[in-house]
Amino acid sequence: MRLLKSLAGLLLLALACFPALAATLPATPTAAQQPLLALEAVELYAAPVVDAALARLEDEDRDAEGLPPRFAIPFAADINPLAQGTWEDTAGGNRVWRLRVNSPGALSLNLGFTRFGLPEGAQLIVYAADLSDGTRAYTAADNAAHGELWTPVLLSDALVVELTVPAK
């Protein structure tokens, strides 16, 4: 079964409050429906900190050269759910993998999965750690021939990537 093999591109919440807050997201995280570890106990991937002053100077140089505006400052990350993140079992037998991604000071984040393939019944959601923004649930229907998935921009510097895989 091919899960997420790599990831590129790259609040302390009481569980009682989590379901109510998650209701405002496009998709409800499994962690809002099941008693899972508190978010601060989930493994953290610390993305590079962006030097905003340097980025502004680079953008001014690009503008002076007539180049189009820059969309983002990309960085590569090699993340494998078999080696990073936190796996948990739900009461119903499903498995949930979560990883916190943090890039202090970033205005927004979006993720590019360069090897993406979900099995039937699995779902992937990416949401801001403070539950202020999130994506819809991605499923096997989102598997593409090119094997990639790029998420929309989320207005946060801290995200949670959550993968739920059904019981066998």
C-alpha positions as CSV (number, residue, x, y, z in Angstrom):
1,M,0.0,0.0,0.0
2,R,1.5,3.3,-1.1
3,L,0.9,6.0,1.5
4,L,2.6,9.4,1.5
5,K,6.2,8.7,0.8
6,S,7.6,12.2,0.9
7,L,6.5,15.7,1.5
8,A,8.1,18.7,-0.3
9,G,7.5,22.3,-0.8
10,L,7.0,22.6,2.6
11,L,-2.0,25.8,20.4
12,L,-2.5,24.0,23.2
13,L,-6.1,22.7,22.6
14,A,-8.3,20.8,25.1
15,L,-9.8,17.8,23.4
16,A,-13.2,19.0,24.6
17,C,-12.9,22.2,22.6
18,F,-11.3,20.7,19.5
19,P,-14.6,19.3,17.9
20,A,-16.4,22.7,18.2
21,L,-13.5,24.6,16.6
22,A,-12.9,22.0,13.9
23,A,-16.5,22.4,12.7
24,T,-15.5,25.6,10.9
25,L,-12.9,23.8,8.8
26,P,-13.8,22.5,5.3
27,A,-13.2,18.9,6.6
28,T,-13.3,17.7,10.1
29,P,-10.0,16.2,11.3
30,T,-10.2,12.7,12.7
31,A,-8.5,14.1,15.8
32,A,-11.6,16.1,16.5
33,Q,-13.8,13.0,16.4
34,Q,-11.6,10.6,18.4
35,P,-9.7,10.8,21.7
36,L,-6.2,11.2,20.3
37,L,-3.0,12.7,21.7
38,A,-3.1,16.4,22.4
39,L,-1.6,18.3,19.5
40,E,1.5,19.4,21.4
41,A,2.4,15.7,21.8
42,V,2.5,15.2,18.0
43,E,5.9,15.2,16.4
44,L,7.0,18.6,15.0
45,Y,8.8,19.3,11.8
46,A,10.5,22.6,12.1
47,A,10.7,24.2,8.7
48,P,13.3,26.9,7.9
49,V,12.6,30.3,9.2
50,V,12.2,32.8,6.4
51,D,14.3,36.0,6.6
52,A,11.5,38.5,5.7
53,A,13.9,41.4,5.3
54,L,16.0,39.5,2.8
55,A,12.9,38.2,1.0
56,R,11.7,41.8,0.5
57,L,15.0,42.8,-0.9
58,E,15.0,39.9,-3.3
59,D,11.5,40.8,-4.3
60,E,12.5,44.4,-5.0
61,D,15.4,43.1,-7.2
62,R,13.0,40.8,-9.1
63,D,10.6,43.7,-9.6
64,A,13.5,45.9,-10.9
65,E,14.5,43.2,-13.3
66,G,11.0,43.0,-14.6
67,L,10.5,39.5,-13.3
68,P,7.0,38.4,-12.1
69,P,6.2,38.5,-8.4
70,R,7.4,35.5,-6.4
71,F,4.6,33.2,-5.1
72,A,6.5,31.6,-2.3
73,I,9.9,30.7,-0.9
74,P,10.2,27.0,-1.4
75,F,12.2,24.6,0.6
76,A,12.6,20.9,0.2
77,A,11.6,18.4,2.9
78,D,12.0,14.7,2.9
79,I,9.3,13.4,5.2
80,N,8.1,9.8,5.3
81,P,5.2,8.7,7.6
82,L,7.1,5.5,8.3
83,A,9.9,7.5,9.9
84,Q,8.4,10.8,11.1
85,G,5.2,12.0,12.6
86,T,2.9,10.3,15.1
87,W,0.8,7.2,14.4
88,E,-2.2,6.4,16.6
89,D,-5.0,3.8,16.5
90,T,-8.7,5.0,16.8
91,A,-11.4,3.2,18.7
92,G,-12.8,2.0,15.4
93,G,-9.5,0.4,14.3
94,N,-8.5,3.1,11.9
95,R,-4.9,4.5,12.0
96,V,-4.2,8.2,12.1
97,W,-0.9,9.8,11.3
98,R,-0.2,13.4,12.2
99,L,2.7,15.7,11.8
100,R,2.9,19.3,12.9
101,V,4.8,21.6,10.5
102,N,6.0,25.0,11.8
103,S,7.7,27.8,10.0
104,P,7.8,30.7,12.5
105,G,7.0,34.1,10.9
106,A,5.7,32.7,7.7
107,L,2.6,34.6,6.4
108,S,1.2,31.4,4.9
109,L,2.1,27.8,4.0
110,N,1.2,25.3,1.4
111,L,2.5,21.9,0.8
112,G,3.5,19.9,-2.2
113,F,3.5,16.1,-2.0
114,T,5.8,14.9,-4.7
115,R,4.8,11.3,-4.2
116,F,1.1,11.1,-3.4
117,G,-1.2,8.0,-3.5
118,L,-3.9,7.2,-1.1
119,P,-5.6,3.8,-0.8
120,E,-9.4,3.5,-0.9
121,G,-11.0,4.7,2.3
122,A,-8.0,6.9,3.4
123,Q,-8.2,10.6,3.7
124,L,-5.7,13.4,4.1
125,I,-6.5,16.8,5.6
126,V,-4.1,19.7,6.2
127,Y,-5.2,22.4,8.7
128,A,-3.8,25.3,10.6
129,A,-2.7,24.2,14.1
130,D,-5.0,26.8,15.6
131,L,-7.9,25.5,13.4
132,S,-8.3,28.9,11.7
133,D,-7.9,27.4,8.2
134,G,-7.8,24.1,6.5
135,T,-8.2,22.0,3.3
136,R,-11.0,19.7,2.2
137,A,-10.4,16.0,2.7
138,Y,-8.3,14.4,0.0
139,T,-9.1,10.8,-0.9
140,A,-8.1,8.2,-3.4
141,A,-10.2,10.1,-5.9
142,D,-7.5,12.8,-5.8
143,N,-4.7,10.4,-6.9
144,A,-3.4,11.7,-10.2
145,A,-1.3,10.0,-12.9
146,H,1.6,12.4,-12.1
147,G,1.6,11.2,-8.5
148,E,1.6,14.7,-6.9
149,L,-0.7,16.8,-4.7
150,W,-0.3,20.5,-4.0
151,T,-2.5,22.0,-1.3
152,P,-4.0,25.5,-1.3
153,V,-2.3,28.2,0.7
154,L,-3.3,28.2,4.3
155,L,-2.9,31.5,6.3
156,S,-0.8,30.2,9.1
157,D,2.8,29.5,10.1
158,A,1.9,26.3,11.8
159,L,0.1,23.4,10.1
160,V,-1.0,19.8,10.9
161,V,-0.9,17.1,8.3
162,E,-3.4,14.4,9.2
163,L,-3.7,11.1,7.3
164,T,-6.4,8.6,8.3
165,V,-6.1,5.0,7.0
166,P,-9.0,2.6,7.4
167,A,-8.8,-0.6,9.4
168,K,-7.8,-3.5,7.3
